[in-house]
Amino acid sequence: MSETAKTKPTAAKDARLFSLADSTETLGRMSLWTLRRHVTLGHVKITRIGKRIFINSDELNRICTEGLPSLPSPVKTKATSTKRAAASVSA
């Protein structure tokens, strides 16, 4: 087969799956829990195999180039505020 007749591998053949832990290492300073939150909010496309969650290499490249949106601040509940107030009164 000549060099010109060879076909280039498609993106699907080149794609690899990374666990969330491996993905955080690839992305740098992102924690596992932050990445899980982005997955939960639908900011990251995932592949599930059984109960395990993987991120495609194409999706990792997209995140590296485009980034991810800021996460919303956690909502303070009344119970949390009450616990803090009780702790400050007893201290």
C-alpha positions as CSV (number, residue, x, y, z in Angstrom):
1,M,0.0,0.0,0.0
2,S,1.4,3.4,-0.9
3,E,1.8,6.3,1.5
4,T,-0.9,8.3,-0.3
5,A,-3.4,5.4,-0.1
6,K,-3.2,5.1,3.7
7,T,-6.1,6.7,5.5
8,K,-5.7,8.8,8.5
9,P,-7.0,7.5,11.8
10,T,-10.3,9.0,12.7
11,A,-10.9,11.0,15.9
12,A,-12.9,8.1,17.3
13,K,-9.9,5.7,17.0
14,D,-7.6,8.3,18.6
15,A,-9.9,9.0,21.5
16,R,-9.0,7.7,24.9
17,L,-11.0,7.6,28.1
18,F,-9.6,9.1,31.3
19,S,-10.9,8.5,34.8
20,L,-11.9,11.6,36.8
21,A,-8.7,11.3,38.9
22,D,-6.5,11.1,35.7
23,S,-8.5,14.0,34.2
24,T,-7.7,16.2,37.2
25,E,-4.0,15.5,36.8
26,T,-4.3,16.4,33.1
27,L,-6.2,19.6,33.8
28,G,-3.7,20.8,36.4
29,R,-4.9,22.5,39.5
30,M,-8.5,21.3,39.5
31,S,-9.7,19.2,42.4
32,L,-11.6,15.9,41.9
33,W,-14.6,17.4,43.7
34,T,-14.7,20.5,41.5
35,L,-14.6,18.3,38.4
36,R,-17.4,16.1,39.8
37,R,-19.5,19.3,40.4
38,H,-19.0,20.3,36.8
39,V,-20.0,16.8,35.7
40,T,-23.2,17.1,37.8
41,L,-24.0,20.5,36.4
42,G,-23.6,19.2,32.8
43,H,-20.6,21.3,32.0
44,V,-18.5,18.2,31.1
45,K,-19.6,15.4,28.7
46,I,-18.9,12.0,30.3
47,T,-18.9,8.3,29.3
48,R,-20.2,5.8,31.9
49,I,-19.1,2.2,31.9
50,G,-20.9,0.5,34.6
51,K,-20.7,2.8,37.6
52,R,-17.4,4.4,36.6
53,I,-17.2,7.8,34.9
54,F,-14.8,8.6,32.2
55,I,-14.0,11.7,30.2
56,N,-13.0,11.4,26.5
57,S,-9.7,12.9,25.4
58,D,-11.5,15.2,23.0
59,E,-13.6,16.6,25.9
60,L,-10.4,17.1,27.9
61,N,-8.9,19.0,25.0
62,R,-12.0,21.2,24.8
63,I,-11.8,22.0,28.5
64,C,-8.1,22.9,28.2
65,T,-8.8,25.3,25.3
66,E,-12.2,26.7,26.2
67,G,-12.1,26.3,30.0
68,L,-15.2,25.7,32.2
69,P,-17.7,28.2,33.5
70,S,-17.5,29.4,37.1
71,L,-19.3,27.3,39.6
72,P,-22.2,28.9,41.5
73,S,-21.6,29.7,45.2
74,P,-23.0,27.1,47.6
75,V,-26.3,28.0,48.9
76,K,-26.3,28.7,52.7
77,T,-29.1,26.9,54.4
78,K,-30.9,28.1,57.5
79,A,-29.5,25.1,59.4
80,T,-25.9,26.0,58.6
81,S,-26.4,29.6,59.7
82,T,-28.1,28.4,62.9
83,K,-25.2,26.1,63.7
84,R,-22.6,28.8,63.2
85,A,-24.6,31.3,65.3
86,A,-24.9,28.6,68.1
87,A,-21.1,27.9,67.9
88,S,-20.2,31.6,68.2
89,V,-22.5,32.1,71.2
90,S,-21.1,29.1,73.1
91,A,-17.5,30.2,72.4
